[in-house]
Amino acid sequence: MSSELEIREEPSLQDVDLLARLTQYFDSIMQHLRAGHGWFIFNAGGSRGTRIVTFMLGRLSEYQPLITYYYIPWRDFALNAYMVEVELQAMSERTLPLQGRAKREYDIATRISRDSMARMIISDLLIIAGVAPHHRHELQFLDQAVERRYVQKLSTILITPAQPHELAAQFEELAPGERVWDRFFTRMYERSLIAM
């Protein structure tokens, strides 16, 4: 008879299905990248999200250097969004030019943020894990990144701890009445496999 611990460690039916689908995706990754196919994975927080990301990064390591990819956890994405959309914008609007240490720090922050954004926009595959926008600038930055990748037909994988209706509610709360979620989800749905 199985112990309660052994039963809890068995993967759920959804995870078994997702692993099989991800295996097929990565077995034919080159075709998917040429078509711009990605993933939108919901309900993937905590250890489930970690397992999914670890699996993906392990599979991607098999294809290096043939595939360029950029993996960014949400915390880093949100920090970069803040730097680009808030701090650097405010500093660029200053009437007095920066001098000395402040100028050097601004230049470093600008270079790091631009490098990160460039990697998000030009990599064959972008993986953002833990998607959970809490501020409007994060939503704007995410929407812009996905839009630019959509236009270029580049593959994007978004992994979120939220369910679709929860993420939709977050989008609506941050941009009320602007229908950002509808546009965003439509772009992702058109070119992505969906999992919950």
C-alpha positions in Angstrom: 0.0 0.0 0.0 1.4 3.4 -0.9 2.1 5.9 1.8 0.5 9.4 1.8 3.9 10.9 1.0 4.3 8.7 -2.1 0.9 9.6 -3.3 1.5 13.4 -2.9 4.8 13.1 -4.9 3.2 11.5 -7.9 2.7 14.1 -10.7 -0.8 15.2 -11.5 -2.5 14.0 -14.7 -2.1 17.6 -16.0 1.7 17.6 -15.3 2.1 14.2 -17.0 0.2 15.6 -20.0 2.2 18.8 -20.0 5.5 17.0 -19.8 4.6 14.8 -22.8 3.5 17.9 -24.7 6.7 19.8 -23.8 8.8 16.8 -24.8 7.2 16.8 -28.2 7.7 20.6 -28.5 11.4 20.4 -27.7 11.9 17.3 -29.9 10.9 19.5 -32.8 12.0 22.9 -31.4 13.5 24.2 -34.7 10.2 23.9 -36.5 8.3 25.5 -33.7 10.8 28.4 -33.6 10.5 28.9 -37.4 6.7 29.2 -37.0 7.0 31.4 -33.9 5.2 28.9 -31.6 5.5 29.4 -27.9 3.6 28.4 -24.7 1.3 30.1 -22.3 1.4 28.0 -19.1 -1.0 28.9 -16.3 -1.3 27.7 -12.7 2.5 27.1 -12.5 3.8 28.7 -9.3 6.1 27.3 -6.7 7.6 23.9 -7.2 5.5 23.2 -10.3 6.8 26.3 -12.0 10.4 25.4 -11.0 10.0 21.9 -12.4 8.7 23.3 -15.7 11.5 25.9 -16.0 14.2 23.3 -15.1 12.9 20.9 -17.7 12.8 23.6 -20.4 16.3 25.0 -19.6 17.6 21.4 -19.6 16.2 20.7 -23.0 17.4 24.1 -24.4 20.9 23.3 -23.3 20.9 20.4 -25.8 20.5 22.9 -28.6 23.2 25.4 -27.8 24.6 27.3 -29.7 22.0 26.7 -32.4 19.2 28.4 -30.5 19.4 31.7 -28.7 17.1 32.0 -25.7 16.7 34.4 -22.9 15.2 33.1 -19.6 14.1 35.8 -17.1 12.3 35.3 -13.8 9.5 37.7 -13.2 11.3 39.5 -10.4 14.1 40.5 -12.8 11.6 41.3 -15.5 9.7 43.6 -13.1 12.9 45.3 -12.0 13.9 45.9 -15.6 10.4 47.3 -16.3 10.7 49.7 -13.4 14.1 50.9 -14.6 13.1 51.4 -18.2 9.5 52.6 -17.7 9.9 54.7 -14.5 13.4 55.5 -13.4 15.2 56.0 -16.7 12.3 57.9 -18.2 12.2 60.3 -15.2 15.9 60.8 -15.4 15.9 61.4 -19.1 13.3 64.2 -18.6 15.4 66.1 -16.1 16.3 69.6 -17.2 19.8 69.6 -15.6 22.2 67.1 -17.0 23.6 64.5 -14.6 27.2 64.8 -13.5 29.9 62.6 -12.0 28.8 59.4 -10.1 25.1 60.0 -10.9 25.9 60.1 -14.6 28.0 57.0 -14.5 25.2 55.1 -12.6 22.6 56.3 -15.1 24.8 55.1 -18.0 25.3 51.7 -16.4 21.6 51.3 -15.6 20.7 52.4 -19.2 23.2 50.0 -20.7 22.1 47.0 -18.6 18.4 47.7 -19.2 18.9 48.1 -23.0 21.0 44.9 -23.1 18.2 43.0 -21.3 15.5 44.5 -23.6 17.5 43.7 -26.7 17.9 40.1 -25.6 14.1 39.9 -24.9 13.4 41.2 -28.4 15.9 39.3 -30.5 16.4 35.9 -28.9 14.9 33.0 -30.8 13.0 32.1 -27.6 12.0 34.2 -24.6 10.9 32.5 -21.4 9.4 34.7 -18.7 8.6 32.7 -15.5 6.3 33.8 -12.7 4.4 36.3 -14.7 2.4 38.4 -12.2 2.1 42.1 -13.0 1.4 44.3 -9.9 2.2 47.7 -11.4 1.1 49.4 -14.6 4.7 49.8 -15.8 5.2 46.0 -15.6 2.1 45.4 -17.6 3.2 48.0 -20.3 6.6 46.5 -20.5 5.3 42.9 -20.8 2.7 44.0 -23.4 5.4 45.8 -25.5 7.8 42.8 -25.3 5.1 40.4 -26.4 3.9 42.7 -29.1 7.4 43.2 -30.6 8.0 39.4 -30.5 4.6 38.7 -32.1 5.3 41.1 -35.0 8.7 39.5 -35.6 7.2 35.9 -35.3 9.5 35.0 -32.4 8.6 32.3 -29.9 7.6 33.4 -26.4 6.9 31.2 -23.4 5.0 32.7 -20.5 4.7 30.9 -17.2 2.4 32.3 -14.6 1.2 31.1 -11.2 -2.3 32.5 -12.0 -5.3 31.0 -13.6 -6.4 32.7 -16.8 -9.3 34.6 -15.1 -7.0 35.7 -12.3 -4.4 37.1 -14.8 -7.2 38.8 -16.8 -8.4 40.4 -13.6 -4.9 41.7 -12.8 -4.6 43.2 -16.3 -8.0 44.9 -15.9 -7.1 46.2 -12.5 -3.9 47.8 -13.9 -5.4 49.1 -17.1 -9.1 49.5 -16.5 -11.3 49.6 -19.6 -8.3 49.4 -22.0 -8.9 45.8 -23.1 -5.1 45.0 -22.7 -5.9 41.5 -21.7 -8.0 40.8 -24.8 -5.2 42.0 -27.2 -2.5 40.3 -25.2 -4.2 37.0 -24.8 -5.2 37.0 -28.5 -1.6 37.4 -29.6 -0.4 34.6 -27.2 -3.3 32.3 -28.1 -2.7 32.6 -31.8 0.9 31.3 -31.6 1.1 29.4 -28.4 0.2 26.1 -26.9 -1.8 26.5 -23.8 -1.5 24.6 -20.5 -3.1 24.8 -17.1 
